[in-house]
């Protein structure tokens, strides 16, 4: 059974940084295209970044240049480095597969609050 455990969220001031982690157990993460998603209050969950099984990355426009997705195969973990955070980045962040891969059961997510 695959489990996704996200961590690293918190309260940060605008312009600050956070590094999110997603530990994947029950499967081998590098065979999948993995993504970070977020869900802001009252909004749908949206995909913000992907890391493919061949190592390429994609980002939605509003996080380009600020967020970096990466993967550590040895730790079976996916990361999201978030810099220059803005209040509109406030959301619960989740990791899961992306693209055509079937989604695993969603984890609990990690809450990011950007506020002064």
N, C-alpha and C positions, 0 to 999 in steps of 0.2 A: 504494500500500500504506500503510495507516494504521499509524502508530507512536505509542505512548504511552510517555513518559519521565517517570518520577516522581523527585522529589528533595526534599531538605529535612529528611529524617529525621535522627535522632541520639539521643544519650543526654541525657536531661534529668531533673532532680530532680522529685519530686512537687510540683505547684503551678506548674511552669514552663510555658513556651509554645514552640510550634514552628509554622512556616508551611510547609506542603507545597505543592509545585508539580507540575503535570502538563502538560507541553508535548505538544500533539497535532499531528502532522504527517500530511499526506496526505488531510486532509478539513477541513471547516469546522466547528469545534466548536459554534458557536451554533445549528446546526440540530438538535442532539441534546439529549436529556435526559442529562446527565452525572452520574456519581456517584463518590463515594469509598467504597472498600471497605477492609476490613481482615481479616487472618487472623492470629489469635493461635496460638502453638504448640499443636499438637494439636487445633485447632478448625477448623470450617468457615469459609470466607470469608463475611463478612457485609457488607451494605450499611449505611453509617452516615449518609450525607448525599447529597442529590440537588439538582441545579440544572437546572430545566427549560429548554426552548428559549424559553419566554416569560418567564423570569427569576424564577420562584417557587422556593422552597427547601423541602426537608423534611429532618427529622432523626429519627433513632431516639431514644427517650427518654433513653438513658444518655449522650448527648452534647449534648442540648439545653441551651442556655445556656452551653455551653463551646466548641463548635466552630462555625465559620462557613465555609460554602462560598461561593465566588465565582468569577467568570469574567471574563477579559479577552479580549474578542473580537479586539482588534487584535493581541494576542500569541498568540491561539489557545491559551490556557492556562487551566487550572482550578486553583484554589487551595483549600486547607483550612487555615484558621487554627485552631489548637488551643490553648486556654487552660486553666489549672487542670488540667493533666494528672495522671492517676492511674496507679498501677502497672497497673491492669487495662486501660489504653489501650495497653499494650505489644503490638505487632503489626507485621506488614509491611503497609503501606498501599499500595493500588493505586487507580488511576482507570480508569474505563471508562464505556461508556454504561450507562444504567439504564432501567427501565420496559420498554416493549415493543420498544425498539430492539435489534437484534442486537448482540451483544458483538464488539468488536474483539479481536485477539490481545492477550493480557495482557502488560503490560510487566513489568519486573523488580521493580517495587515499590520502596518506600523504608522502611527499618526504623526504627521508633520504639521506644526503650527508656526506660521511666520507672522510675527507681530512685534511691534515695538512696545 
